[in-house]
Amino acid sequence: MPSEPPLLPIREVTRLTGVNPVTLRAWERRYGLIVPHRTSKGHRLYANEHVQRIQQILHWLNRGVAVGQVKPLLDSPPPVADSAPDDDWHALRLRLIECLEQLAERRLDQLINQVMALYPATTLCEQLFLPLLNQLDTRWHGHPAARMERVFFHSWLRSKLGGRVYHNNRQLSGAPALLLNGSNLPFDAQLWLCAWLLSDSGRAVEVFDWPIPARELAFAVEGLSADAVLVSLNAAADSAELQSGLALIGGPKLVFGSAVSLYGKALASHDLTLFDSPLSAARHLLSS
């Protein structure tokens, strides 16, 4: 008779699914979505069926369904067309914009802490942060308080995502991926989103949020023992300088961001992999 597959500890389930332990425990306590086995000492153990159920949950979350509405859908076959409403995410984005307008940092922090405890980083990036950045970009064109809101939001977001990355890095080992701001933007939100996505999935990262000279990039990679380089490109940049720096290093070299299309033809011929978003770049590196 074949033996039963071994039960998995929570860290292994995180590695397999990308859902961190805090979120898995919140799904269990608050919504009963996952009920793992327990050891005599209370440690959680997960069967293959639990992993499959987590994948089902992620399917619905990535279609925009709120976590509190997922449970009755888990045993239903998904419809052919993706028609989940975006109402909940849209409402949350409006609440966040209201916090920016009022410079309400504590309320902004509370709202984000709540969803960070309930949703994986990939879902939050796709459903919340990237659409929010697009909404803010539109809002700040001609807005009388645009610079104030931008400085306030970017200062908060750097602290929030930087703190998460720092905390994750303290628990991770192995060669880091080096993330580099490839333009002269004083703050690149997509750079930090990518760093957070990678570190939340168990990948050590180092973030240089300002460009460095091409000749120094190889020194940085060697000094950090980095095994991959990801460049965020969301504004006009010196593509020749970027290419010359990346040509000096080996390993995976990924370039992502809204400005990639400006330099796509030039960059594509230099052993680089190009992406239009931090989410697609992070997914590629994590799967390779």
BATOR-479192 format. One line per field, with one value per residue (C-alpha): z, y, x; residue in three letters. Coordinates in steps of 0.1 Angstrom, whole numbers, always signed. Example, Ala and Ser with C-alpha at 12.3 -4.5 7.8 and 13.67 -1.06 7.14 Angstrom:
% BATOR-479192
z = (+78_+71)
y = (-45_-11)
x = (+123_+137)
resn = (ALA_SER)
END
This chain:
% BATOR-479192
z = (+0_-9_+20_+26_+15_+43_+60_+54_+80_+74_+60_+33_+24_+21_-2_-24_-25_-19_+10_+41_+75_+90_+62_+64_+101_+95_+69_+95_+125_+109_+80_+85_+50_+59_+89_+92_+113_+146_+164_+201_+206_+185_+153_+121_+95_+60_+36_-2_+0_+20_-6_-34_-14_-10_-47_-51_-27_-47_-79_-65_-48_-81_-98_-73_-49_-13_+12_+32_+2_-9_+13_-4_-38_-30_-39_-69_-104_-117_-145_-180_-180_-153_-141_-105_-96_-85_-62_-29_-42_-59_-26_-7_-32_-27_+10_+6_-16_+10_+36_+13_+8_+46_+53_+76_+80_+109_+92_+60_+79_+96_+63_+47_+77_+77_+40_+43_+70_+48_+12_-4_-17_-53_-49_-32_-59_-87_-72_-50_-54_-92_-99_-71_-86_-119_-102_-84_-115_-132_-100_-97_-132_-125_-89_-67_-39_-61_-49_-12_-17_-37_-11_+17_+0_-13_+21_+37_+10_+12_+50_+48_+20_+32_+67_+53_+32_+61_+84_+57_+50_+86_+83_+49_+39_+5_-23_-27_-58_-64_-73_-89_-98_-134_-138_-118_-101_-65_-55_-77_-62_-86_-75_-39_-49_-67_-37_-14_-37_-39_-2_+8_-13_+5_-18_-1_-18_-17_-29_-44_-49_-69_-101_-98_-125_-149_-139_-102_-109_-113_-79_-63_-76_-65_-31_-24_-40_-58_-81_-101_-110_-116_-129_-125_-154_-150_-164_-191_-185_-202_-219_-231_-196_-183_-211_-205_-168_-173_-200_-173_-151_-155_-141_-147_-157_-157_-166_-158_-157_-177_-196_-209_-241_-248_-249_-258_-291_-277_-245_-260_-278_-246_-229_-209_-201_-203_-184_-182_-144_-111_-107_-140_-133_-97_-110_-136_-112_-86_-111_-127)
y = (+0_+34_+56_+89_+120_+138_+167_+201_+228_+263_+276_+249_+258_+295_+284_+264_+290_+324_+330_+341_+325_+356_+355_+317_+320_+350_+329_+301_+322_+348_+330_+292_+290_+266_+243_+225_+195_+202_+185_+178_+211_+230_+234_+236_+209_+210_+182_+183_+190_+222_+234_+228_+247_+276_+277_+279_+308_+326_+320_+339_+366_+373_+377_+405_+386_+399_+373_+374_+363_+334_+305_+298_+298_+272_+242_+258_+254_+287_+303_+305_+343_+363_+386_+392_+428_+453_+471_+462_+471_+503_+513_+506_+527_+556_+554_+554_+584_+601_+594_+611_+641_+645_+635_+609_+587_+566_+557_+550_+527_+509_+502_+488_+467_+451_+440_+430_+405_+390_+390_+378_+404_+394_+399_+433_+444_+434_+445_+474_+490_+491_+504_+529_+542_+546_+565_+588_+595_+607_+626_+645_+660_+696_+689_+720_+699_+673_+677_+676_+644_+628_+636_+624_+592_+583_+589_+567_+539_+538_+534_+507_+486_+492_+480_+449_+441_+447_+424_+397_+399_+393_+359_+350_+336_+329_+352_+383_+397_+433_+458_+490_+523_+527_+563_+595_+593_+604_+575_+546_+528_+499_+492_+488_+468_+443_+441_+435_+408_+390_+392_+382_+350_+341_+357_+379_+413_+444_+477_+505_+532_+555_+548_+540_+545_+516_+508_+504_+480_+450_+460_+461_+427_+411_+428_+416_+382_+390_+362_+384_+420_+437_+472_+493_+517_+541_+573_+585_+571_+568_+535_+533_+537_+511_+486_+491_+484_+453_+439_+436_+411_+376_+359_+368_+404_+417_+451_+461_+492_+516_+530_+497_+502_+533_+513_+478_+474_+485_+466_+434_+427_+427_+394_+411_+399_+427_+431_+458_+455_+445_+417_+399_+404_+390_+360_+352_+354_+333_+306_+303)
x = (+0_+15_+24_+7_+25_+43_+27_+43_+53_+41_+74_+73_+38_+49_+76_+52_+24_+40_+15_+34_+27_+10_-16_-21_-28_-52_-71_-75_-84_-107_-123_-118_-104_-76_-77_-43_-34_-16_+12_+11_+29_+5_+26_+7_+11_-5_-14_-14_-51_-44_-19_-45_-71_-46_-42_-80_-81_-54_-73_-103_-83_-64_-98_-106_-128_-125_-111_-143_-163_-140_-152_-185_-168_-141_-162_-178_-163_-149_-170_-156_-154_-136_-163_-155_-163_-136_-159_-141_-106_-119_-135_-103_-82_-106_-102_-64_-66_-87_-60_-35_-57_-60_-23_-38_-7_-20_-52_-33_-11_-40_-58_-26_-17_-52_-49_-13_-24_-51_-37_-5_+19_+12_-26_-20_+4_-20_-53_-43_-9_-4_-39_-35_-3_-21_-49_-25_-5_-37_-48_-16_-17_-26_-38_-30_-16_+1_+36_+26_+6_+33_+60_+38_+28_+62_+78_+53_+55_+93_+91_+64_+79_+114_+105_+89_+119_+143_+123_+121_+158_+167_+151_+165_+199_+215_+227_+205_+190_+202_+174_+185_+167_+177_+165_+168_+135_+139_+115_+106_+75_+78_+113_+102_+71_+94_+117_+88_+73_+106_+114_+79_+83_+115_+141_+168_+172_+193_+179_+199_+172_+194_+214_+251_+278_+281_+317_+305_+277_+300_+317_+283_+273_+306_+306_+270_+275_+243_+230_+206_+201_+167_+166_+135_+130_+101_+115_+139_+174_+208_+202_+238_+252_+227_+237_+275_+270_+249_+272_+300_+280_+267_+236_+200_+195_+159_+147_+111_+89_+67_+97_+110_+90_+111_+143_+130_+148_+182_+180_+167_+200_+220_+211_+184_+149_+123_+90_+64_+57_+74_+49_+58_+96_+93_+72_+98_+128_+110_+100_+135)
resn = (MET_PRO_SER_GLU_PRO_PRO_LEU_LEU_PRO_ILE_ARG_GLU_VAL_THR_ARG_LEU_THR_GLY_VAL_ASN_PRO_VAL_THR_LEU_ARG_ALA_TRP_GLU_ARG_ARG_TYR_GLY_LEU_ILE_VAL_PRO_HIS_ARG_THR_SER_LYS_GLY_HIS_ARG_LEU_TYR_ALA_ASN_GLU_HIS_VAL_GLN_ARG_ILE_GLN_GLN_ILE_LEU_HIS_TRP_LEU_ASN_ARG_GLY_VAL_ALA_VAL_GLY_GLN_VAL_LYS_PRO_LEU_LEU_ASP_SER_PRO_PRO_PRO_VAL_ALA_ASP_SER_ALA_PRO_ASP_ASP_ASP_TRP_HIS_ALA_LEU_ARG_LEU_ARG_LEU_ILE_GLU_CYS_LEU_GLU_GLN_LEU_ALA_GLU_ARG_ARG_LEU_ASP_GLN_LEU_ILE_ASN_GLN_VAL_MET_ALA_LEU_TYR_PRO_ALA_THR_THR_LEU_CYS_GLU_GLN_LEU_PHE_LEU_PRO_LEU_LEU_ASN_GLN_LEU_ASP_THR_ARG_TRP_HIS_GLY_HIS_PRO_ALA_ALA_ARG_MET_GLU_ARG_VAL_PHE_PHE_HIS_SER_TRP_LEU_ARG_SER_LYS_LEU_GLY_GLY_ARG_VAL_TYR_HIS_ASN_ASN_ARG_GLN_LEU_SER_GLY_ALA_PRO_ALA_LEU_LEU_LEU_ASN_GLY_SER_ASN_LEU_PRO_PHE_ASP_ALA_GLN_LEU_TRP_LEU_CYS_ALA_TRP_LEU_LEU_SER_ASP_SER_GLY_ARG_ALA_VAL_GLU_VAL_PHE_ASP_TRP_PRO_ILE_PRO_ALA_ARG_GLU_LEU_ALA_PHE_ALA_VAL_GLU_GLY_LEU_SER_ALA_ASP_ALA_VAL_LEU_VAL_SER_LEU_ASN_ALA_ALA_ALA_ASP_SER_ALA_GLU_LEU_GLN_SER_GLY_LEU_ALA_LEU_ILE_GLY_GLY_PRO_LYS_LEU_VAL_PHE_GLY_SER_ALA_VAL_SER_LEU_TYR_GLY_LYS_ALA_LEU_ALA_SER_HIS_ASP_LEU_THR_LEU_PHE_ASP_SER_PRO_LEU_SER_ALA_ALA_ARG_HIS_LEU_LEU_SER_SER)
END
